[in-house]
Amino acid sequence: MKKRLLMISQVYVPDPAAVGQYMAEAAEALAERDWQVRVLTADHGYDDPTQRFPSHEELGGVSIRRLPFSSLGKASMKQRLAGQLLFCAQAFIHAVFTRKLDAVLVTTSPPMGGILGWAISLVRRVPLKYWVMDINPDQALVMGKVTANSPMARLLEWGNKRVLARASDVIVLDRYMEATMRQKLSTSPARFHDIPPWPMEGHLEKIAHAENPFRKEHQLDGKFVVMYSGNHSMVHPLSTIFQAALRMQDREDIVFLFIGGGVGKEELEALMVEHRPSNIRSLSYLPLDQIKYSLSAADVHLVSMGDNMAGIVHPCKYYAALALAKPILLLGPERCHIADVLAARNCGWRVDHGAVDEAERLLRSLADLSPEVLKAKGEAGHRALEEGMGKAYLMDKFSVCIE
C-alpha cells in the first residue's frame, strides 16, 4: 500500500517562486517512488496576488489543493501576515481531516510553517519532516523588520524549538544553516541533512549565443551580458553592482540584465528613472519554458548574499549557472556556502558589498577575458554537479530522508 505524505507550502507551481518550484520537483519525485502525495498551497500568486490558480489540480502524479485567502500580497507586513495566518489555519483544518496520513512535510514558506507542521504532527501522531529554506526570526531581525523581544520574534523562536524537538528529519541547504538551527536547540533528536537545492535541469539547456533567440530579441548579440535572474530581495542587495554599472556606460559592449521581481526591484526601477542608463535593462519574471533561453544568454551570472545572511538564507539561483557551465560573480561575504564553492572549484569571482571601485575594475576585466577563459571557469563549476551536486543525486538523497 502506498504511503501518504502531506506537503504544505504557501507557494507551488505554476507560481514562479523558487520554493514552489523545488516543492513541485520533490513532490513529483516522491510520487514516482510510490508515495501518494497531497499538497496544500495558496490559490493566488505570492509575488503577484492577481494571479489565480485552480483550486484542485493533478500535476505529475501529485494531488494539489489550493486554499483561498492565503496570499494577500506583499504591500505591507500586516497584509502579508494576514495571508500567512489564514493559510496556516486552513491548512491545519485540512490536515486534521485528511484520511490515512503517514507523514507531513513543511517548509519555511510561510515562516510559521514549522509551527503548523509541529501542530499537525502532534495531533495526527505522524513523523514531521522540516525543509528549511530560510530561517526566521533571524532573517527578519537582520533586516530590522522585528526586534528580538517582539511578539512575532518570540513566537517564531518558540516555534523553532518546538519543531526541532518534534521533527524526525530537518533538511537544511548548507552547513552554515545547519549550525544556525543546531544552536536553537542543541538537544534536538532530529536527523540533520545538508542538501543544497538542485539545478532545475528539466528547464535548462545550454544554448549557444549565436543560436539563442533571446539574445536576438533583446539585441544582445556582440554584448558581454552580466545577468541577475530571480527574486530581488533585501537579503540579496545589489546596490554595489548598480553603482558600478552606472560608471561603465562608456563600455557599449557590456549589458547588465536584471530579470525577476521582488521589493528590491524598486531600487533598480528608481535608478533607471533617475539616470536612464544605457547599459542596464530590467525584465519581469519569465515563464519556466523561457528560462533556458534567458539564462543561457548570460556570459556571467551574478549572485548576491547579504553580509549578515550566511546561515540564514541560501541563494539557489547559482545552481542554474553551474548547470549551464556559466562563471559566477558573487557579491557577498567571504564566509558563505557559495564563496566556499567558488574557492574550491575556481569557477568564479567574489566582491564585497560596498566595494564599488573593485566591482567596476573586476567587471571591466571580465568583459575583456577571452571566451576560452570564461568557458574554462564555467566548466569548472559544471563539474561540481557531476561530483555530488547534480539533480539526480540530490533528489535521491532528499527522497531517502522522507522515506
C-alpha positions as CSV (number, residue, x, y, z in Angstrom):
1,M,0.0,0.0,0.0
2,K,1.2,3.5,-0.8
3,K,2.4,5.7,2.0
4,R,0.6,9.0,2.2
5,L,2.6,12.3,2.5
6,L,1.1,15.7,3.1
7,M,3.3,18.6,1.8
8,I,2.4,22.1,2.9
9,S,3.8,25.3,1.3
10,Q,2.3,28.7,0.7
11,V,3.8,28.6,-2.9
12,Y,3.7,25.9,-5.5
13,V,3.9,25.7,-9.3
14,P,2.9,27.5,-11.5
15,D,3.9,30.3,-9.1
16,P,7.5,31.3,-10.1
17,A,8.8,31.5,-6.5
18,A,11.8,29.2,-6.1
19,V,10.4,27.4,-3.0
20,G,7.3,26.3,-5.0
21,Q,9.4,25.0,-7.9
22,Y,11.5,22.9,-5.6
23,M,8.4,21.6,-3.7
24,A,6.9,20.5,-7.0
25,E,10.0,18.6,-8.2
26,A,10.3,16.9,-4.8
27,A,6.6,16.0,-4.7
28,E,6.7,14.5,-8.2
29,A,9.9,12.6,-7.4
30,L,8.3,11.1,-4.3
31,A,5.1,10.2,-6.3
32,E,7.4,8.3,-8.7
33,R,8.7,6.4,-5.7
34,D,5.2,5.2,-4.9
35,W,4.2,7.8,-2.4
36,Q,0.7,9.2,-2.5
37,V,1.4,12.9,-2.3
38,R,-1.1,15.6,-1.4
39,V,-0.1,19.3,-1.5
40,L,-1.7,22.2,0.3
41,T,-0.9,25.6,-1.1
42,A,-2.3,29.1,-1.8
43,D,-4.6,29.7,-4.8
44,H,-3.1,33.1,-5.6
45,G,0.4,34.1,-6.6
46,Y,2.8,35.0,-3.9
47,D,4.7,37.8,-5.6
48,D,1.7,38.7,-7.8
49,P,-1.6,38.1,-5.9
50,T,-3.6,38.9,-9.1
51,Q,-2.6,35.5,-10.4
52,R,-5.1,32.8,-9.6
53,F,-4.6,29.1,-9.9
54,P,-7.1,26.2,-10.0
55,S,-8.4,25.2,-6.5
56,H,-7.9,21.5,-7.4
57,E,-5.4,20.0,-9.7
58,E,-3.4,16.9,-10.5
59,L,0.2,17.6,-11.7
60,G,2.9,15.0,-12.1
61,G,1.1,12.4,-10.1
62,V,0.6,14.9,-7.2
63,S,-2.8,15.9,-5.8
64,I,-2.9,19.7,-5.3
65,R,-5.4,21.6,-3.1
66,R,-5.2,25.3,-3.3
67,L,-6.6,27.3,-0.4
68,P,-8.4,30.7,-0.8
69,F,-7.5,34.0,1.0
70,S,-4.0,32.6,1.5
71,S,-1.9,35.1,-0.4
72,L,-2.9,38.7,0.0
73,G,0.1,40.3,-1.5
74,K,3.3,41.9,0.0
75,A,2.1,45.6,0.1
76,S,2.5,45.7,3.9
77,M,3.7,43.4,6.7
78,K,0.2,43.3,8.1
79,Q,-1.2,42.2,4.8
80,R,1.4,39.5,4.3
81,L,0.9,38.3,7.9
82,A,-2.8,38.1,7.5
83,G,-2.4,35.9,4.4
84,Q,0.0,33.6,6.2
85,L,-2.3,33.2,9.2
86,L,-5.3,32.4,7.0
87,F,-3.3,29.9,5.1
88,C,-2.0,28.2,8.2
89,A,-5.4,28.0,9.8
90,Q,-7.0,26.4,6.7
91,A,-4.1,24.0,6.2
92,F,-4.3,22.8,9.8
93,I,-8.0,22.1,9.4
94,H,-7.4,20.2,6.1
95,A,-4.6,18.2,7.7
96,V,-6.6,17.2,10.7
97,F,-9.3,15.7,8.5
98,T,-7.1,14.2,5.8
99,R,-7.5,10.4,5.9
100,K,-4.7,8.0,6.5
101,L,-1.7,10.2,6.9
102,D,1.8,8.7,7.2
103,A,4.0,11.8,7.4
104,V,3.9,15.6,7.0
105,L,6.5,17.8,5.3
106,V,6.5,21.6,5.8
107,T,8.8,24.3,4.6
108,T,9.6,27.8,5.9
109,S,7.0,29.3,3.4
110,P,5.3,30.7,5.3
111,P,7.7,31.4,8.2
112,M,5.1,29.9,10.6
113,G,5.2,26.7,8.5
114,G,7.3,25.0,11.1
115,I,4.7,25.7,13.9
116,L,2.0,24.5,11.6
117,G,3.9,21.2,10.9
118,W,4.6,20.7,14.6
119,A,0.9,21.1,15.5
120,I,-0.2,18.7,12.7
121,S,2.4,16.1,13.7
122,L,1.3,16.3,17.3
123,V,-2.4,16.0,16.6
124,R,-2.1,13.3,13.9
125,R,0.9,11.5,15.6
126,V,2.9,11.2,12.4
127,P,6.5,12.0,11.6
128,L,7.4,15.6,10.9
129,K,9.9,16.4,8.1
130,Y,11.1,20.0,8.1
131,W,12.6,21.6,5.0
132,V,14.4,24.8,6.0
133,M,14.6,27.2,3.0
134,D,15.4,30.2,5.2
135,I,15.5,30.9,8.9
136,N,13.2,33.2,10.9
137,P,13.1,35.3,13.0
138,D,16.8,35.5,12.2
139,Q,16.1,36.9,8.7
140,A,13.6,39.5,9.9
141,L,15.9,40.5,12.8
142,V,18.8,41.2,10.4
143,M,16.6,43.1,8.1
144,G,15.3,45.2,11.0
145,K,11.7,44.2,10.5
146,V,11.2,43.0,14.0
147,T,13.1,43.2,17.3
148,A,14.3,40.3,19.4
149,N,11.7,40.9,22.1
150,S,8.7,41.5,19.7
151,P,5.8,39.0,20.0
152,M,6.4,37.8,16.4
153,A,10.1,37.1,17.0
154,R,9.4,35.3,20.3
155,L,6.7,33.2,18.7
156,L,8.9,32.1,15.8
157,E,11.8,31.3,18.2
158,W,9.4,29.3,20.4
159,G,8.2,27.5,17.3
160,N,11.7,26.7,16.2
161,K,12.4,24.9,19.5
162,R,9.1,23.0,19.3
163,V,9.8,21.9,15.7
164,L,13.4,20.8,16.5
165,A,12.2,18.8,19.5
166,R,9.5,17.1,17.4
167,A,10.9,16.6,13.9
168,S,12.3,13.3,12.8
169,D,14.3,14.9,10.0
170,V,15.5,18.5,9.3
171,I,16.7,19.3,5.8
172,V,18.9,22.4,5.5
173,L,20.6,23.9,2.5
174,D,24.2,24.2,3.7
175,R,26.5,23.7,6.7
176,Y,26.0,27.3,7.8
177,M,22.3,26.9,8.1
178,E,22.7,23.6,10.0
179,A,24.9,25.4,12.5
180,T,22.3,28.1,13.0
181,M,19.5,25.6,13.5
182,R,21.5,23.4,15.9
183,Q,22.2,26.5,18.1
184,K,18.5,26.9,18.6
185,L,18.1,23.5,20.3
186,S,21.3,21.6,20.9
187,T,19.4,18.6,22.3
188,S,17.3,18.2,19.2
189,P,16.8,14.4,18.4
190,A,16.2,15.2,14.7
191,R,18.5,13.9,12.0
192,F,20.0,16.8,10.1
193,H,20.6,16.6,6.3
194,D,22.6,19.1,4.4
195,I,21.0,19.0,0.9
196,P,21.6,22.1,-1.3
197,P,18.9,22.9,-3.9
198,W,19.4,21.1,-7.2
199,P,19.5,22.8,-10.6
200,M,16.2,22.8,-12.5
201,E,17.8,20.7,-15.2
202,G,14.4,19.9,-16.8
203,H,14.0,23.6,-17.6
204,L,17.6,24.3,-18.6
205,E,19.5,23.8,-21.8
206,K,22.9,25.0,-23.0
207,I,22.2,27.3,-26.0
208,A,25.0,28.9,-27.9
209,H,24.8,32.7,-28.1
210,A,24.6,32.6,-31.9
211,E,21.6,30.3,-31.8
212,N,19.8,31.9,-28.9
213,P,16.6,33.8,-29.8
214,F,16.5,35.6,-26.5
215,R,19.8,37.4,-27.3
216,K,18.4,38.4,-30.7
217,E,15.1,39.6,-29.3
218,H,16.8,41.8,-26.7
219,Q,19.6,42.9,-29.0
220,L,22.4,41.3,-27.0
221,D,24.4,40.0,-30.0
222,G,28.0,41.1,-29.6
223,K,27.4,42.2,-26.0
224,F,29.0,40.9,-22.8
225,V,26.0,40.1,-20.5
226,V,26.1,40.2,-16.7
227,M,22.8,38.7,-15.6
228,Y,20.9,38.6,-12.3
229,S,17.8,36.4,-12.6
230,G,15.5,35.8,-9.7
231,N,13.9,37.5,-6.7
232,H,15.3,41.0,-6.0
233,S,15.2,40.8,-2.2
234,M,16.6,42.9,0.6
235,V,18.6,39.9,1.8
236,H,20.4,39.8,-1.6
237,P,21.3,43.5,-2.1
238,L,22.6,44.6,-5.5
239,S,23.4,48.3,-4.9
240,T,27.1,47.8,-5.4
241,I,26.6,46.4,-8.9
242,F,24.0,49.1,-9.7
243,Q,26.6,51.8,-8.9
244,A,29.4,50.1,-10.8
245,A,27.2,49.7,-13.8
246,L,26.3,53.4,-13.8
247,R,30.1,54.2,-14.1
248,M,30.5,51.8,-17.0
249,Q,28.2,53.4,-19.6
250,D,31.3,54.1,-21.7
251,R,31.5,50.4,-22.4
252,E,28.9,49.9,-25.0
253,D,29.8,46.2,-25.2
254,I,28.6,45.4,-21.7
255,V,25.0,45.0,-20.7
256,F,23.6,44.4,-17.1
257,L,20.4,42.5,-17.3
258,F,18.2,42.1,-14.2
259,I,15.3,39.6,-14.5
260,G,12.6,38.9,-11.9
261,G,10.6,40.8,-9.2
262,G,10.5,41.5,-5.5
263,V,10.8,44.5,-3.3
264,G,14.5,45.0,-4.2
265,K,13.4,45.8,-7.8
266,E,12.1,49.1,-6.6
267,E,15.7,50.4,-6.1
268,L,16.6,49.4,-9.7
269,E,13.5,51.0,-11.2
270,A,14.1,54.2,-9.3
271,L,17.7,54.3,-10.5
272,M,16.6,53.7,-14.1
273,V,14.1,56.6,-14.0
274,E,16.7,58.9,-12.5
275,H,19.7,58.1,-14.6
276,R,18.3,56.4,-17.7
277,P,21.4,54.2,-18.0
278,S,22.1,52.9,-21.5
279,N,23.7,49.7,-20.2
280,I,21.1,48.4,-17.7
281,R,18.0,46.5,-18.6
282,S,15.2,45.2,-16.4
283,L,12.7,42.4,-17.2
284,S,9.9,40.8,-15.2
285,Y,9.8,37.1,-14.3
286,L,9.8,34.9,-17.4
287,P,7.7,31.7,-17.8
288,L,9.6,28.5,-16.9
289,D,9.7,27.3,-20.5
290,Q,11.6,30.5,-21.4
291,I,14.4,30.5,-18.8
292,K,16.6,28.1,-20.8
293,Y,17.0,30.9,-23.3
294,S,17.4,33.8,-20.8
295,L,19.8,32.0,-18.5
296,S,21.9,30.8,-21.5
297,A,22.1,34.3,-22.8
298,A,24.4,35.4,-19.9
299,D,28.2,35.5,-20.0
300,V,28.5,35.8,-16.2
301,H,25.8,35.1,-13.6
302,L,25.5,37.5,-10.7
303,V,24.6,36.1,-7.3
304,S,24.2,38.2,-4.1
305,M,24.3,37.2,-0.5
306,G,23.8,39.8,2.2
307,D,26.8,40.2,4.6
308,N,24.8,39.0,7.6
309,M,22.7,36.4,5.8
310,A,25.1,33.4,5.8
311,G,23.5,30.6,7.7
312,I,20.1,32.2,7.4
313,V,19.3,32.2,3.6
314,H,20.8,30.3,0.7
315,P,20.6,31.8,-2.9
316,C,19.6,28.9,-5.1
317,K,19.9,30.8,-8.4
318,Y,23.6,30.0,-8.8
319,Y,22.9,26.3,-9.4
320,A,21.5,27.2,-12.8
321,A,24.8,28.8,-13.6
322,L,26.6,25.7,-12.6
323,A,24.2,23.5,-14.8
324,L,24.8,25.8,-17.8
325,A,28.6,26.0,-17.2
326,K,28.5,29.7,-16.7
327,P,31.0,31.5,-14.5
328,I,29.7,33.2,-11.3
329,L,30.2,36.6,-9.8
330,L,29.4,36.6,-6.1
331,L,28.5,39.8,-4.4
332,G,28.8,38.8,-0.8
333,P,30.9,37.8,2.2
334,E,33.9,35.5,2.2
335,R,32.3,33.1,4.6
336,C,29.2,31.6,3.0
337,H,28.3,28.5,1.0
338,I,28.7,30.0,-2.4
339,A,32.1,31.5,-1.6
340,D,33.2,28.1,-0.4
341,V,32.2,26.6,-3.8
342,L,33.9,29.3,-5.8
343,A,37.1,28.9,-3.9
344,A,37.0,25.1,-4.1
345,R,36.1,24.9,-7.8
346,N,37.7,28.1,-9.2
347,C,34.5,28.8,-11.1
348,G,34.0,32.5,-10.5
349,W,34.9,35.6,-8.6
350,R,33.8,37.4,-5.4
351,V,33.5,41.1,-4.5
352,D,32.4,42.7,-1.2
353,H,29.3,44.8,-0.8
354,G,30.2,48.5,-0.9
355,A,33.4,47.9,-2.9
356,V,32.2,49.8,-6.0
357,D,35.7,50.6,-7.2
358,E,36.7,47.0,-7.0
359,A,33.5,45.8,-8.6
360,E,34.0,48.2,-11.5
361,R,37.6,47.1,-12.1
362,L,36.6,43.5,-11.9
363,L,33.7,43.8,-14.3
364,R,35.7,45.7,-16.9
365,S,38.4,43.0,-16.7
366,L,35.8,40.2,-17.0
367,A,34.4,41.7,-20.2
368,D,37.9,41.6,-21.7
369,L,38.6,37.9,-20.9
370,S,38.8,35.5,-23.8
371,P,35.8,33.2,-24.5
372,E,38.2,30.3,-23.7
373,V,38.9,31.6,-20.2
374,L,35.2,32.2,-19.5
375,K,34.4,28.7,-20.8
376,A,37.0,27.1,-18.6
377,K,35.7,28.9,-15.5
378,G,32.1,27.7,-16.3
379,E,33.1,24.2,-16.9
380,A,35.0,24.0,-13.6
381,G,31.7,24.8,-11.9
382,H,29.7,22.4,-14.0
383,R,32.0,19.5,-12.9
384,A,30.7,20.1,-9.4
385,L,27.3,18.8,-10.5
386,E,28.9,15.5,-11.5
387,E,30.6,15.2,-8.1
388,G,27.7,15.4,-5.6
389,M,25.7,18.5,-6.6
390,G,23.6,17.1,-9.5
391,K,19.9,16.9,-9.5
392,A,19.6,13.1,-9.7
393,Y,22.0,12.6,-6.7
394,L,20.4,15.3,-4.5
395,M,16.8,14.3,-5.2
396,D,17.6,10.7,-4.4
397,K,19.2,11.9,-1.1
398,F,16.2,14.0,-0.4
399,S,13.8,11.2,-1.1
400,V,15.7,8.8,1.2
401,C,15.2,11.4,4.0
402,I,11.5,11.3,3.6
403,E,11.3,7.6,3.4
